[in-house]
Amino acid sequence: MQFDENALRKTIGKNIALYRKANRDTQAALGEKLNYTDKAVSKWERGESIPDVYVLSCIAQLYGITVGTLIGETKPEIRTSPHLHLYIYLLSAALVYVISTVLIVAFEIFNVPFNTWLFLLYGSAIVALLGVIFTMLWWNLWLQLGAWSALIWLSGLTIFLTVPGLIMAKVFLICVALQGVVVIWTFYRRSRRVPREARDDG
C-alpha cells in the first residue's frame, strides 16, 4: 500500500483547523495551550508540517476527540459547544456561591458566633482556585495569570481576615512575592514557545 505523506498532512491540518474553529480558538490561542506559536499552528493547518504524536494527543485531549479522528481514521464529529468550557466554569462558580449562601443562612438561623459574610470571601477564593484549574486545562497563559493572581490575593485577604493577630504587611508581602513568581513563570513559559517554532522550522 502506497503511503501518501502529503495527503496525511492535509488531512491532519484540515482536522486541526476544523476542531479549533468549532471550539472558537484562534491559532494563537491553540498555540499557547500547546506551548507553540501561532505560526507553527498555521503551518500544521496548511499541511506544511505535522505535529509530533505527543502534540497530536494533546490536541485530541483538548478537543475531546481521538488521535485517529485527527489523522482521518474516523470521521470527524463536531459535538463540542463553543462555550462549553465557560459554561462549566460559570456553573461551578454559581454552585460555590450557592453553598456559601446556604452556610450563611444556616449560621444565622442557629446563631453561630461567626462573621458569616466571610463565607462569600471563602467562596470567592474557591472560585479563583477553580479558575486556575480550568484555565490550565482549557485557556491561555494570560487567563492563567489572571486566575493565579486572583487566587493569591483573595487567599491572602481570607487568611488575614480569618486568623486573628496577623500583621497585614507580612501577609500581603507574601502575596507580592508569590505574584512575582507567577508573573516570571508565565513569561518563562511564553518564551519557551520560540525555540519550539524554530525547531519546527528546521
C-alpha positions in Angstrom: 0.0 0.0 0.0 1.4 3.4 -1.0 1.8 5.9 1.8 0.8 9.5 0.8 2.5 11.8 3.3 1.2 14.9 1.6 -2.4 13.7 1.9 -1.8 12.8 5.5 -0.5 16.3 6.2 -3.5 17.9 4.5 -6.0 15.7 6.4 -4.4 16.4 9.8 -4.2 20.1 9.0 -7.8 20.2 7.9 -9.0 18.4 11.1 -6.9 20.6 13.4 -8.5 23.7 11.8 -11.9 22.1 12.0 -11.9 21.4 15.7 -10.0 24.6 16.5 -12.7 26.7 14.9 -15.5 24.6 16.3 -14.2 25.4 19.8 -13.7 29.1 19.0 -9.9 29.0 19.4 -7.7 31.2 17.4 -4.4 29.8 16.1 -2.6 31.9 18.7 -4.9 30.5 21.5 -4.3 26.9 20.4 -0.6 27.6 20.2 -0.4 28.9 23.7 -2.3 25.9 25.1 0.3 23.7 23.4 3.3 25.9 24.1 3.8 26.6 20.4 3.4 29.8 18.3 0.5 30.6 16.0 3.0 30.4 13.1 3.6 26.7 13.9 -0.2 26.0 14.2 -0.7 27.8 10.8 1.9 25.5 9.2 0.1 22.4 10.6 -3.2 23.6 9.2 -1.8 24.4 5.8 -0.2 20.9 5.7 3.4 22.2 5.6 4.4 20.2 8.6 2.9 17.6 11.0 2.9 17.9 14.8 4.5 15.0 16.6 2.5 12.2 18.2 2.6 13.8 21.7 1.2 17.1 20.3 -1.5 15.3 18.4 -2.6 13.5 21.6 -2.7 16.9 23.4 -4.9 18.4 20.7 -7.1 15.4 20.7 -7.5 15.5 24.5 -8.1 19.3 24.4 -11.0 18.9 22.0 -12.4 15.7 23.3 -11.6 13.5 20.3 -9.1 10.8 19.4 -5.9 10.9 17.5 -7.5 8.6 15.0 -10.0 11.3 14.2 -7.2 13.9 13.7 -5.3 11.7 11.2 -8.5 10.7 9.3 -9.1 7.1 10.5 -12.5 8.1 11.8 -15.0 10.7 10.5 -14.9 14.0 12.4 -17.9 14.8 14.5 -18.3 18.3 15.9 -20.2 18.0 19.2 -18.5 20.5 21.4 -20.3 23.7 22.2 -18.1 26.7 21.5 -18.8 28.0 25.0 -19.0 24.7 26.9 -15.9 25.3 29.0 -17.1 28.7 30.0 -20.5 27.3 30.9 -18.9 24.6 33.1 -16.8 27.2 34.9 -19.8 29.6 35.5 -22.0 26.7 36.8 -19.2 25.6 39.1 -18.8 29.1 40.4 -22.5 29.5 40.9 -22.6 26.3 42.9 -19.8 27.5 45.2 -21.8 30.7 45.9 -25.0 28.8 46.5 -23.2 26.7 49.1 -21.7 29.8 50.7 -25.2 31.4 50.9 -26.6 28.3 52.5 -23.9 28.3 55.1 -24.6 32.0 55.8 -28.3 31.3 56.3 -27.6 28.2 58.4 -25.2 30.1 60.7 -27.7 33.0 61.1 -30.6 30.7 61.9 -28.6 28.8 64.6 -27.0 32.0 65.9 -23.5 30.6 65.5 -21.0 33.3 66.6 -19.1 33.8 63.3 -18.7 36.6 60.7 -20.9 34.9 58.2 -20.0 37.3 55.4 -16.6 35.6 55.3 -18.3 32.7 53.6 -18.6 34.8 50.5 -14.9 35.6 50.7 -14.1 31.9 51.1 -16.4 31.2 48.1 -14.5 33.8 46.0 -11.2 32.2 46.8 -12.6 28.8 45.8 -13.9 30.2 42.6 -10.4 31.7 41.9 -9.0 28.2 42.5 -11.4 26.7 40.0 -10.3 29.4 37.6 -6.7 28.3 38.0 -7.7 24.7 37.3 -9.9 25.4 34.3 -7.5 27.9 32.7 -4.7 25.4 32.9 -6.9 22.8 31.3 -8.6 24.9 28.6 -7.4 28.5 28.3 -4.3 30.6 27.5 -1.4 31.8 29.6 -2.8 35.3 30.2 -6.1 34.0 31.6 -4.0 31.6 33.8 -2.0 34.6 35.0 -5.2 36.4 35.9 -6.6 33.3 37.7 -3.4 32.8 39.7 -3.3 36.5 40.7 -6.9 36.4 41.9 -6.2 33.3 43.9 -3.1 34.7 45.5 -4.7 38.0 46.6 -8.1 36.5 47.7 -6.3 33.8 49.7 -4.1 36.5 51.4 -7.2 38.6 52.3 -9.0 35.5 53.5 -6.1 34.5 55.8 -5.7 38.0 57.1 -9.4 38.4 58.0 -9.8 34.9 59.4 -6.7 34.5 61.6 -6.5 37.0 64.4 -3.2 38.7 65.2 -1.7 38.6 61.8 0.1 41.7 60.6 -1.3 42.9 57.2 2.1 43.9 55.9 3.5 40.4 56.4 0.6 38.7 54.8 0.5 40.9 51.7 4.3 40.9 51.3 4.0 37.2 50.8 1.3 37.8 48.2 3.6 40.2 46.4 6.4 37.6 46.4 4.0 34.9 45.0 2.7 37.3 42.4 6.2 38.0 41.2 6.9 34.2 40.9 3.7 33.7 38.9 4.5 36.6 36.5 8.0 35.3 35.9 6.8 31.8 35.4 4.2 33.0 32.9 6.7 34.9 30.8 9.2 31.9 31.0 6.5 29.6 29.7 5.7 32.0 26.9 9.4 32.4 26.0 9.7 28.6 25.5 7.4 28.8 22.5 10.1 30.5 20.4 12.6 27.6 20.4 9.8 25.2 19.5 8.8 27.2 16.5 12.5 27.3 15.4 12.7 23.6 15.8 9.6 23.1 13.8 11.1 25.3 11.0 14.2 23.2 10.9 
